[in-house]
Structures are given as C-alpha cells and as structure tokens.
Amino acid sequence: MRGIHKRFGAVQANRDVTLAVSSGTVHGIVGENGAGKSTLMSILYGFYQADSGSIEVEGKPVTITGSKEAIALGIGMVHQHFMLVDPLSALDNIMLGAEPDWRLQAARAEVRTKLDALMHDTGLVVRLDTPVEDLPVGERQRLEILKALYRGARILILDEPTAVLTPQETDQLFVTLRRLRAQGTTILLITHKLKEILALCDQVTVMRAGAVVLDCPIADTSLDKLAEAMVGRRVNLGRDAASARPKTGAVLLDAKHLQWADALGVVRLADVSLTLRAGEIVGIAGVSGNGQSELLEALSGMKAPQAGELMLAGASFTAKDWLDPARARELGLAHVPEDRHRVGMVLPFAAWETAILGHQKLARFAGRFGWLKQAAMRADTARMMEDYDVRPRNPLLRSSKFSGGNQQKLVLAREAVVKPKVLLVGQPTRGVDIGAIEFIHGQLRAMRDAGGAVLVVSSELDEILALSDRVLVMDRGRIAGELPIEDCTEAALGRLMCGATATEPAA
C-alpha cells in the first residue's frame, strides 16, 4: 500500500500511509484508537476506498472496490466481533455465501471433504456439525480463520484475535498462526497487546494520528519502545505501589448464594458469593460466558437472581424483592457495563445525552414544567470530557462517532462523576488503546484510594494482575477459586479458568 490518504469529513484517518508486507510473514499493526489502522485494513479488504494512493498484491497493481474483490485476490479478514450465524452449524457458516452447488446436501458433502483436508493441513480442528452457539470461544475463533482459508485467503487480516481467549487458547492460536506462516500464509495482526506482537510477529508498523511513525523488524524494538511510539510518551501499565498495601475497609457489598438459570434451564450463576470492601479492587477473571456477565447484571439490579441475598449500603435484598438499577444508584452503586454499545450508551445520541443517562433527574438538570436544562447538561459533559480526556471534546458529536476508547472514557466519566461507593466495571479496556488503558486504570485506582470498592471483570489477565488487590476466578457459573494478588500468576489463573486447581495442570 503506497501513499494512502483517507478522510472522513474533517477527520484525516490516513495520512500518506505506506505499508509493505513481506510474503509468508506475520506483520503487526498497532496504534491508539483512532490511529487509522482499522481504516487502513478496511481499505485493503474493500470496505472503504482510499481518496488517493495505490495497492499492489503479489507485485500487481489492483483496485479493490469491495470485499468480493478482496477475497478474489486471496485476502481474508477475521473481525474482532465474530461474523457468524449462531443457530447454524459450523459447516453451514463456512459454506454460507460460497455454496458450490444449489443442492445443499451435495454442497455440504463437497465442502466437508475440502474442510477435512484443510483442517488436517492447518491444525484448525472444528466440530463441523455443531451449532455455533454451542461452540466455545476458542473454537469459534478457529472457525473464523478456517472460513477465510476455505475461501482461498493467502493474506489473512486478524483484528484483535485474542480479545476473548484464555492464555492457553491464545497459545494454541499462536501455534496455528506459526504453522500457517510456515505454509506460506501472510498474516496481518491488529492488536493492542504488545506482548503478542513481540512473541509472534516478524515486523511491526506503529501508527499515530493516521500516519506511520515506526516500521521495523521485531528484533529491533521492545515493549517500551512500541508503547512510547504509539502514544508519543512513556507509558506505565504495571502495578502501582499503593496496590501493595493491605486493605481492611468496611464491607460495602455482600452477595450470598446467588443462583440464576436462563430460559433453557442452563445454570449461569451457581451459588456465587462475594464481598467487596472499601479501599480495594477485586478482579474477576474467566473466559467470557462463564457467568461474569450475569453476575454484573445481578449486582447492578439489571437481572434478578432466582435465589440469593444482597447487602448494599445497609439495605438488604432477596430474590423475591431484588434491587433495580435506579435503587442501586440511590445506594451509591455505579455500573460500567461490558457491552458499551448495547447497554452503556445509545449510539445515535449526542455525547451530552449519553453523558447524563441515569442522571437526568438530578436537581441541577430540572427545569420548569418538567423540561430538562440542556445547557447545564452540555456544560457538565464538557467538564467530564476535559477531566476524562475524551477526544474530541465536542458534547454535540454523535456517540457513535467517537473511537472505542473515547466511548469507554465517556461512559466511565458518567458513572464515576457522582463518586459512587461501589463501582462495577465490565471489560474496562476491551478494544482500548494503551494510552487510554493507562488513563482508565488510573481512574479506577483513584476511586479505590478514595475509599470506594471496585469490582473489575476482565478477560485480560494482564489487566487483572495490574489492578487487583485480590482475584476471583469464574468457571461454569461458579467461583472456581480466590487468590491474593501476591499469589497470582497468568499460569495459576489460566488453570482455574480451565476448571483445574491453581497448581494442577489444565485439561
């Protein structure tokens, strides 16, 4: 890709970007949210067309006007959020849109034969007849890669491929990617996890503000150099000294024996009990889908468990009379949900509307005859944006127009500005760049140091280890174990996440 320029209105997403990727290598592409890396890859895959510049694939100039042309050129893309149809089998997901025969039974037989050979060659083993909704996350990831390879991808773009994987699943994925590289597949890896770049890539390109600021062999760089290139300054993501202090504050939240099963009778919370004390950050580790989401929803009042008890700020609740989100706010509990798009904000709303959701009944916003004081709300939002470094600082900009990291900071600002006693945070930095991670971690520590209790649910073990004072691990709806932070390692947590004990090997 040579001299790529791309503008969206006033935003220059790509500025004279040149990217050269050698065949049969793993090439890392990193940068802050809004740095332009996803736009660049979307141009390569045909989602967008560059305003100017040129693209060559295997030495030949090409014009890519859509993903169909990209696939025909041997380019495949695996998105961060899986593009799969849950009720369909793995086989039908692979075949969908690329059926070799209008007779489905004959088509399935032909596709199955090709896939058996492909799985043997690549090691990407998937249960073809199982509905996607019944596959674990790691197998869905393999399915997405297999789908791209089945369509003839020789150049594979992976967008945050390990965001929802355990350390063990990540290791397995890396084995597969190294195998694909050895077989001649070219891999472009977009990730915020710099350790993965150093462990897997041959070359790395760092983007900042739409331009390339570093391009070098992986042997010529380090984690600190990459982080500094991404944000333009030194970054600290380790544990702070205050985290080492023992915490013995008063109990602010106490949940006992929570039980919840979904409409199909599948138990999502199985006798879960936990306590949060003032002045501590409690981390919950686990593979997504093991009850963490349901736990956050129960503690925040979004979901009533079928059994259990809760004590919050001196008020007691039972399953028959559970708290609701409005009551939770009154008692000093705030919630940053895991899915900021589906639960945390209304994307078509302006930023000022997102920033006051749940707080619109505050006295300072109340006007005459039930009207809201929009000027006061916009002024509050402008202060929040300044305090929480939300960019751009435009309260009138639609929420969907902000990058993922700035959307997350806006939601965090809304929940933290009222200084809650208890803060529940789901996946605080999912899809967030390293500079925003540092900022968000600092805000969570500040809330802890001010005497609050913070519960963090994260699939990122580095984040759990950097933030937590003690760690709970969830597996199949249960608390599989609890460790003080000094006893926590990625290996020990990974074993608990896989259903083993902290010291025995994972299955």
C-alpha positions as CSV (number, residue, x, y, z in Angstrom):
1,M,0.0,0.0,0.0
2,R,1.6,3.3,-1.1
3,G,0.7,6.9,-0.2
4,I,-2.8,6.0,1.2
5,H,-4.9,9.0,2.1
6,K,-8.4,8.7,3.6
7,R,-10.6,11.5,5.0
8,F,-14.0,11.3,6.7
9,G,-15.3,14.9,6.8
10,A,-12.9,16.9,9.0
11,V,-11.1,13.8,10.2
12,Q,-8.0,12.7,8.3
13,A,-8.0,9.0,9.1
14,N,-4.9,8.0,7.0
15,R,-2.1,10.4,6.0
16,D,0.3,9.3,3.3
17,V,0.5,5.7,4.7
18,T,2.9,3.3,3.1
19,L,2.8,-0.3,4.2
20,A,4.9,-3.1,2.8
21,V,4.3,-6.6,4.0
22,S,6.6,-9.5,3.0
23,S,5.0,-12.8,1.9
24,G,4.9,-15.6,4.5
25,T,5.4,-13.3,7.5
26,V,3.4,-12.1,10.5
27,H,3.2,-8.3,10.4
28,G,1.9,-6.5,13.4
29,I,-0.1,-3.2,13.1
30,V,-0.5,-1.3,16.4
31,G,-1.7,2.2,17.4
32,E,-4.1,4.1,19.6
33,N,-7.8,4.1,19.0
34,G,-8.3,6.4,16.1
35,A,-4.8,6.0,14.8
36,G,-6.1,4.8,11.4
37,K,-5.0,1.1,11.5
38,S,-8.6,-0.3,11.1
39,T,-9.3,2.2,8.4
40,L,-6.2,1.1,6.5
41,M,-7.1,-2.6,6.8
42,S,-10.7,-1.8,5.8
43,I,-9.3,-0.2,2.6
44,L,-7.2,-3.3,1.9
45,Y,-10.4,-5.5,2.4
46,G,-12.6,-3.3,0.3
47,F,-14.9,-1.8,3.0
48,Y,-13.5,1.7,2.1
49,Q,-11.8,3.1,-0.9
50,A,-8.8,5.4,-0.5
51,D,-9.0,9.0,-1.6
52,S,-5.6,8.6,-3.1
53,G,-2.8,6.1,-3.2
54,S,-2.2,2.6,-4.7
55,I,-2.3,-1.0,-3.7
56,E,-0.2,-3.9,-5.1
57,V,-0.9,-7.6,-4.2
58,E,1.9,-10.0,-5.1
59,G,3.5,-7.4,-7.3
60,K,0.5,-6.5,-9.4
61,P,-1.5,-3.2,-9.1
62,V,-5.1,-3.8,-8.0
63,T,-8.3,-1.9,-7.5
64,I,-10.3,-3.2,-4.5
65,T,-13.9,-1.8,-4.6
66,G,-15.4,-4.4,-2.2
67,S,-14.8,-7.4,-0.1
68,K,-15.7,-9.7,-3.0
69,E,-12.7,-8.3,-5.0
70,A,-10.5,-8.7,-1.9
71,I,-11.5,-12.3,-1.4
72,A,-10.9,-13.0,-5.1
73,L,-7.3,-11.6,-4.6
74,G,-6.7,-14.0,-1.7
75,I,-7.3,-11.5,1.1
76,G,-9.4,-12.7,4.1
77,M,-10.3,-10.8,7.3
78,V,-11.3,-12.2,10.7
79,H,-13.1,-9.4,12.7
80,Q,-12.9,-8.8,16.4
81,H,-16.6,-9.5,16.8
82,F,-17.2,-12.8,15.1
83,M,-19.3,-12.7,11.9
84,L,-21.1,-16.0,12.5
85,V,-24.8,-17.1,12.5
86,D,-25.3,-18.7,15.9
87,P,-28.1,-21.2,15.1
88,L,-26.3,-22.6,12.0
89,S,-23.7,-25.4,12.2
90,A,-20.0,-24.6,11.7
91,L,-20.2,-26.3,8.3
92,D,-23.1,-24.1,7.1
93,N,-21.4,-21.0,8.4
94,I,-18.3,-21.8,6.3
95,M,-20.4,-22.6,3.3
96,L,-22.8,-19.6,3.6
97,G,-22.3,-17.3,0.6
98,A,-19.8,-19.7,-1.1
99,E,-22.1,-22.7,-1.8
100,P,-20.5,-24.8,-4.6
101,D,-23.9,-26.3,-5.6
102,W,-27.5,-25.2,-5.3
103,R,-28.4,-28.7,-4.0
104,L,-27.5,-28.2,-0.3
105,Q,-26.8,-31.8,0.6
106,A,-24.4,-32.2,-2.3
107,A,-22.8,-28.9,-1.5
108,R,-22.3,-29.9,2.2
109,A,-20.6,-33.2,1.1
110,E,-18.2,-31.3,-1.2
111,V,-17.4,-28.6,1.4
112,R,-16.9,-31.2,4.1
113,T,-14.3,-33.1,2.0
114,K,-12.4,-29.9,1.4
115,L,-12.6,-28.9,5.0
116,D,-11.4,-32.2,6.3
117,A,-8.2,-31.8,4.2
118,L,-7.8,-28.2,5.3
119,M,-8.2,-29.0,9.0
120,H,-5.6,-31.7,8.6
121,D,-3.1,-29.4,6.9
122,T,-3.6,-26.4,9.3
123,G,-4.4,-28.0,12.6
124,L,-7.6,-25.8,12.8
125,V,-9.9,-28.5,14.1
126,V,-13.6,-27.5,14.4
127,R,-16.7,-29.7,15.0
128,L,-18.4,-29.1,11.7
129,D,-21.9,-30.3,12.7
130,T,-22.2,-28.4,16.0
131,P,-24.2,-25.2,16.0
132,V,-22.0,-22.1,16.5
133,E,-23.9,-21.1,19.6
134,D,-22.7,-24.4,21.3
135,L,-19.0,-23.9,20.4
136,P,-16.6,-22.4,22.9
137,V,-15.0,-19.1,22.1
138,G,-11.6,-20.6,21.0
139,E,-13.3,-22.9,18.6
140,R,-15.3,-20.1,17.1
141,Q,-12.0,-18.2,16.5
142,R,-10.7,-21.3,14.7
143,L,-13.9,-21.4,12.7
144,E,-13.5,-17.8,11.5
145,I,-9.9,-18.5,10.4
146,L,-11.0,-21.7,8.7
147,K,-13.8,-19.9,6.9
148,A,-11.3,-17.3,5.4
149,L,-8.8,-20.0,4.4
150,Y,-11.6,-22.1,2.7
151,R,-12.3,-19.0,0.5
152,G,-8.7,-19.1,-0.6
153,A,-7.1,-16.5,1.7
154,R,-3.3,-16.2,1.3
155,I,-3.3,-12.9,3.1
156,L,-5.1,-13.1,6.4
157,I,-6.1,-10.0,8.4
158,L,-6.8,-10.7,12.1
159,D,-8.4,-7.9,14.2
160,E,-7.8,-8.4,18.0
161,P,-7.9,-12.2,17.6
162,T,-7.2,-13.0,21.3
163,A,-9.6,-10.5,22.9
164,V,-11.8,-13.3,24.4
165,L,-9.3,-16.2,24.7
166,T,-7.7,-17.7,27.8
167,P,-3.9,-17.8,27.9
168,Q,-4.0,-21.5,26.9
169,E,-6.3,-20.7,23.9
170,T,-4.0,-17.9,22.9
171,D,-1.0,-20.2,23.0
172,Q,-2.9,-22.7,20.8
173,L,-3.9,-19.9,18.3
174,F,-0.2,-18.8,18.1
175,V,0.8,-22.4,17.3
176,T,-1.7,-22.4,14.5
177,L,-0.6,-19.0,13.1
178,R,3.1,-20.1,13.1
179,R,2.0,-23.2,11.2
180,L,0.1,-21.1,8.7
181,R,3.2,-18.8,8.3
182,A,5.4,-21.8,7.7
183,Q,3.0,-22.9,5.0
184,G,3.3,-19.5,3.2
185,T,0.3,-17.6,4.6
186,T,0.8,-13.9,5.1
187,I,-0.7,-12.6,8.4
188,L,-1.5,-9.0,9.4
189,L,-2.2,-8.8,13.1
190,I,-4.0,-5.9,14.6
191,T,-3.8,-6.0,18.4
192,H,-3.4,-3.8,21.4
193,K,-1.5,-6.5,23.2
194,L,2.1,-5.6,22.7
195,K,3.4,-8.8,24.2
196,E,1.7,-10.7,21.4
197,I,3.4,-8.5,18.8
198,L,6.8,-9.3,20.3
199,A,6.0,-13.0,20.7
200,L,4.6,-13.7,17.2
201,C,5.5,-11.0,14.6
202,D,8.4,-10.7,12.2
203,Q,7.8,-7.0,11.5
204,V,5.7,-4.2,13.2
205,T,4.2,-1.0,12.0
206,V,3.1,1.6,14.5
207,M,0.5,4.3,13.5
208,R,-0.3,7.5,15.3
209,A,-2.8,10.2,14.2
210,G,-3.3,8.5,10.8
211,A,0.4,8.2,9.9
212,V,3.1,5.6,10.2
213,V,5.6,6.6,13.0
214,L,7.6,3.4,13.3
215,D,8.2,0.5,11.0
216,C,10.9,-2.0,11.9
217,P,11.8,-5.7,12.4
218,I,10.6,-7.0,15.7
219,A,14.2,-7.8,16.7
220,D,14.9,-4.0,16.7
221,T,12.3,-2.9,19.1
222,S,10.9,-3.6,22.6
223,L,7.6,-3.3,24.6
224,D,8.6,0.1,26.0
225,K,9.6,1.5,22.5
226,L,6.4,0.3,21.0
227,A,4.3,1.9,23.7
228,E,6.1,5.2,23.5
229,A,5.8,5.2,19.7
230,M,2.0,4.6,20.0
231,V,1.2,7.5,22.4
232,G,4.3,9.7,21.9
233,R,5.4,9.5,25.6
234,R,6.4,6.9,28.2
235,V,3.6,4.7,29.5
236,N,3.3,2.8,32.7
237,L,0.9,-0.2,32.9
238,G,2.3,-2.0,35.8
239,R,1.1,-2.2,39.4
240,D,1.3,0.9,41.4
241,A,3.0,1.0,44.9
242,A,-0.3,1.7,46.6
243,S,-1.7,-1.6,45.4
244,A,0.6,-3.5,47.7
245,R,-1.0,-2.1,50.8
246,P,-3.4,-4.5,52.6
247,K,-7.0,-3.4,52.5
248,T,-9.2,-3.8,55.6
249,G,-12.1,-1.4,55.0
250,A,-15.7,-1.9,55.8
251,V,-17.9,-4.2,53.8
252,L,-19.8,-2.2,51.2
253,L,-21.4,-5.0,49.3
254,D,-22.1,-8.6,50.3
255,A,-23.7,-11.1,48.0
256,K,-24.6,-14.6,49.1
257,H,-25.6,-17.8,47.3
258,L,-26.7,-16.2,44.0
259,Q,-28.4,-18.6,41.6
260,W,-29.7,-17.9,38.1
261,A,-30.6,-20.1,35.2
262,D,-31.6,-18.9,31.7
263,A,-34.8,-19.7,29.9
264,L,-33.4,-23.1,28.7
265,G,-32.6,-24.1,32.2
266,V,-28.8,-23.6,31.8
267,V,-27.3,-22.5,35.1
268,R,-25.3,-19.3,34.7
269,L,-24.8,-18.5,38.3
270,A,-24.3,-21.4,40.7
271,D,-24.1,-20.5,44.4
272,V,-22.0,-17.4,43.9
273,S,-20.9,-15.4,47.0
274,L,-18.6,-12.4,47.2
275,T,-17.8,-9.5,49.4
276,L,-16.5,-6.0,48.4
277,R,-14.7,-3.8,51.0
278,A,-13.9,-0.2,51.0
279,G,-10.5,0.7,49.5
280,E,-10.0,-2.4,47.3
281,I,-10.2,-3.5,43.7
282,V,-11.4,-7.1,43.3
283,G,-10.8,-8.7,39.9
284,I,-12.8,-11.4,38.4
285,A,-11.0,-13.4,35.8
286,G,-12.5,-16.0,33.5
287,V,-13.3,-16.8,29.9
288,S,-16.3,-14.8,28.6
289,G,-19.5,-16.7,29.0
290,N,-18.8,-18.3,32.4
291,G,-21.2,-16.2,34.4
292,Q,-19.4,-13.0,34.8
293,S,-22.0,-11.0,32.7
294,E,-24.9,-12.5,34.7
295,L,-23.1,-11.6,38.0
296,L,-22.6,-8.0,37.0
297,E,-26.2,-7.8,35.9
298,A,-27.4,-9.2,39.2
299,L,-25.3,-7.0,41.3
300,S,-26.3,-3.9,39.4
301,G,-30.0,-4.7,39.5
302,M,-30.4,-5.4,35.8
303,K,-31.3,-9.0,36.4
304,A,-33.0,-10.6,39.5
305,P,-31.5,-13.9,40.5
306,Q,-33.8,-16.8,41.3
307,A,-32.1,-17.3,44.7
308,G,-29.7,-15.4,46.9
309,E,-29.3,-12.3,49.1
310,L,-27.6,-9.0,48.7
311,M,-26.5,-6.3,51.2
312,L,-25.7,-2.9,49.8
313,A,-25.1,0.3,51.8
314,G,-27.1,-1.1,54.8
315,A,-30.0,-2.2,52.6
316,S,-30.9,-5.9,52.2
317,F,-32.4,-7.6,49.2
318,T,-33.7,-11.1,48.5
319,A,-34.5,-12.8,45.2
320,K,-38.2,-12.0,45.7
321,D,-37.5,-8.3,46.2
322,W,-34.4,-7.5,44.3
323,L,-32.9,-4.1,43.8
324,D,-33.4,-2.3,40.4
325,P,-30.8,0.0,38.7
326,A,-32.5,3.2,39.9
327,R,-32.4,2.0,43.6
328,A,-28.8,0.8,43.1
329,R,-27.8,4.4,42.0
330,E,-29.6,5.8,45.1
331,L,-27.5,3.5,47.3
332,G,-24.2,4.6,45.7
333,L,-23.6,1.8,43.2
334,A,-22.5,2.6,39.6
335,H,-22.0,0.3,36.7
336,V,-19.9,0.4,33.6
337,P,-21.3,-2.4,31.5
338,E,-19.3,-4.9,29.5
339,D,-21.0,-4.0,26.2
340,R,-20.8,-0.3,25.9
341,H,-22.7,-0.3,22.6
342,R,-25.6,-2.5,23.6
343,V,-26.0,-1.4,27.2
344,G,-23.8,1.5,28.0
345,M,-24.9,4.2,25.5
346,V,-27.4,5.0,22.8
347,L,-25.2,5.3,19.8
348,P,-27.3,7.8,17.8
349,F,-27.5,10.1,20.9
350,A,-25.2,13.1,21.1
351,A,-22.4,12.8,23.6
352,W,-24.1,15.1,26.2
353,E,-27.2,12.8,26.1
354,T,-25.1,9.7,26.7
355,A,-23.2,11.5,29.5
356,I,-26.4,12.2,31.5
357,L,-28.2,8.9,31.1
358,G,-29.4,7.8,34.5
359,H,-28.7,11.3,36.0
360,Q,-31.4,13.2,34.2
361,K,-33.4,13.6,37.4
362,L,-30.7,15.4,39.3
363,A,-31.9,18.7,40.7
364,R,-29.4,20.8,38.7
365,F,-30.9,19.5,35.4
366,A,-34.5,20.1,36.3
367,G,-36.2,23.0,34.6
368,R,-39.8,24.3,34.8
369,F,-42.8,22.2,33.8
370,G,-40.7,19.0,33.5
371,W,-38.3,20.4,30.9
372,L,-34.6,19.5,31.2
373,K,-31.9,22.1,31.3
374,Q,-29.9,21.0,28.2
375,A,-27.4,23.9,28.6
376,A,-26.5,22.6,32.0
377,M,-26.2,19.1,30.7
378,R,-23.9,20.1,27.9
379,A,-21.8,22.2,30.3
380,D,-21.4,19.2,32.6
381,T,-20.5,17.0,29.7
382,A,-17.8,19.4,28.6
383,R,-16.3,19.3,32.1
384,M,-16.4,15.5,32.1
385,M,-14.7,15.4,28.7
386,E,-11.9,17.6,29.9
387,D,-11.4,15.7,33.2
388,Y,-11.5,12.3,31.5
389,D,-9.6,13.3,28.3
390,V,-12.4,12.4,26.0
391,R,-11.5,13.3,22.4
392,P,-12.8,15.2,20.5
393,R,-14.2,17.5,23.2
394,N,-17.4,18.0,21.5
395,P,-20.6,17.4,23.5
396,L,-22.7,17.7,20.4
397,L,-20.9,14.9,18.4
398,R,-22.9,11.7,18.0
399,S,-21.8,9.0,20.4
400,S,-21.2,6.6,17.6
401,K,-18.6,8.9,16.1
402,F,-16.1,8.5,19.0
403,S,-13.5,5.8,18.9
404,G,-14.0,2.8,21.2
405,G,-11.5,4.1,23.8
406,N,-13.2,7.5,24.0
407,Q,-16.6,6.0,24.2
408,Q,-15.4,3.9,27.2
409,K,-14.0,7.0,28.9
410,L,-17.3,8.8,28.4
411,V,-19.2,6.0,30.0
412,L,-16.7,5.8,32.8
413,A,-16.9,9.5,33.4
414,R,-20.7,9.4,33.6
415,E,-20.6,6.6,36.2
416,A,-17.7,8.0,38.3
417,V,-18.6,11.7,38.4
418,V,-21.2,11.1,41.2
419,K,-18.4,9.5,43.3
420,P,-20.1,6.1,43.9
421,K,-19.3,3.9,46.9
422,V,-19.2,0.8,44.8
423,L,-18.3,0.7,41.1
424,L,-18.9,-2.4,38.9
425,V,-16.8,-2.4,35.7
426,G,-17.1,-5.0,32.9
427,Q,-14.2,-5.3,30.5
428,P,-12.9,-1.8,31.3
429,T,-10.4,-1.7,28.4
430,R,-11.7,-4.1,25.8
431,G,-10.7,-2.7,22.4
432,V,-9.0,0.2,24.0
433,D,-5.5,1.5,23.2
434,I,-2.6,1.6,25.5
435,G,-2.8,5.3,26.3
436,A,-6.5,5.0,27.3
437,I,-5.8,1.9,29.3
438,E,-3.2,3.8,31.4
439,F,-5.8,6.5,32.0
440,I,-8.7,4.2,32.8
441,H,-6.6,2.2,35.2
442,G,-5.5,5.4,37.0
443,Q,-9.2,6.4,37.4
444,L,-10.1,3.1,38.9
445,R,-7.2,3.2,41.4
446,A,-8.2,6.8,42.3
447,M,-11.7,5.6,43.2
448,R,-10.2,2.8,45.3
449,D,-7.8,5.1,47.1
450,A,-10.7,7.5,47.9
451,G,-12.3,4.7,49.8
452,G,-14.6,3.1,47.2
453,A,-14.9,-0.6,46.3
454,V,-14.3,-1.5,42.7
455,L,-15.2,-4.8,41.1
456,V,-13.5,-5.4,37.7
457,V,-14.5,-8.2,35.3
458,S,-11.9,-8.7,32.6
459,S,-10.7,-11.3,30.2
460,E,-7.3,-9.6,30.1
461,L,-5.1,-11.3,32.7
462,D,-2.5,-8.5,32.4
463,E,-5.2,-6.1,33.5
464,I,-6.4,-8.3,36.4
465,L,-2.8,-8.6,37.6
466,A,-2.1,-4.8,37.3
467,L,-5.3,-3.6,39.0
468,S,-6.5,-6.1,41.6
469,D,-5.8,-6.5,45.3
470,R,-7.4,-10.0,45.2
471,V,-8.7,-12.1,42.4
472,L,-11.7,-14.4,42.0
473,V,-11.9,-16.8,39.0
474,M,-15.2,-17.9,37.5
475,D,-15.7,-21.1,35.6
476,R,-19.1,-22.5,34.5
477,G,-21.1,-20.1,36.7
478,R,-19.1,-20.8,39.9
479,I,-16.3,-19.2,41.8
480,A,-13.5,-21.6,40.9
481,G,-11.0,-20.0,43.3
482,E,-9.8,-16.9,45.1
483,L,-6.2,-15.8,45.3
484,P,-4.5,-12.8,46.9
485,I,-2.7,-10.8,44.3
486,E,0.7,-11.9,45.5
487,D,-0.1,-15.5,44.7
488,C,-1.5,-14.7,41.2
489,T,0.3,-15.6,38.0
490,E,-1.1,-16.0,34.5
491,A,-0.5,-19.7,34.7
492,A,-2.3,-20.1,38.0
493,L,-5.3,-18.0,36.8
494,G,-5.4,-19.8,33.5
495,R,-5.6,-23.2,35.2
496,L,-8.5,-22.0,37.3
497,M,-10.2,-20.6,34.2
498,C,-9.9,-24.0,32.6
499,G,-11.5,-25.9,35.5
500,A,-8.3,-27.1,37.2
501,T,-6.9,-26.0,40.5
502,A,-4.4,-23.2,40.7
503,T,-1.5,-25.8,40.9
504,E,-2.6,-28.8,38.8
505,P,-2.2,-28.9,35.0
506,A,-5.2,-27.7,32.9
507,A,-7.1,-30.4,31.0
